[in-house]
Amino acid sequence: MSLYDSSFPQMARMLGQVPVWFDKAEAYAEQKKFNPEELLTARLAPDQWPLRRQVQVVIAWPLRLRAVLLGEEPPKPETGDETIKDLRARAGRTLEQVKTLGPEQFQGAEDRTIPLAFMPGKGMRGADFVFQFALPNFYFHATTAYSILRHNGIDVGKLDFIGALDLRDL
């Protein structure tokens, strides 16, 4: 399986679930009569990023991964006070960009050395970067965002996290 096949379609699936999470959060907030934007500051632990930042990271990872695998400068992370509407829109734009990618763009990337910005002078082979760093980080932040919503009473379940399954008749 190529680096593309093992990463970008999976990230696209998760990006497609972000609006589902916000739909459920907004419905819950309406039912309980509070402003859903308050959820964006919710966190699981005092030293952990809030929901807003968790979602921002989920949205940023696919384009960051694209850039580093192609040897380009990754886009600067957006960390501002985005609203739910802003995050929905950005997730949609990122999803559209990810859908334009194809496996042919990443041929040879598995052996490219990816420099680690947080460890100057160190790098990882492309395949190792994807499987040991990029995907675990992406899913860590997606899971944390989902968990913050669950912790705050939003009725999101496993299928809200993973999305539709490609089922076949037996």
Buried (B, 14 or more C-beta within 10 A) or exposed (E): EBBBEEBBEBBBBBBBBBBBBBBBBBEBBEEEEEEBBEBBEBBBEEEEBBBBBBBBBBBBBBBBBBEBBBEEEBEEBEEEEBEBEBBBEBBBEBBEBBEEBEEEEBEEBBEBEBEBEEEEEEBBBBBBBBBEBBBEBBBEBBBBBBBBBBEBEBEBEEEBBBEEEEEEEE
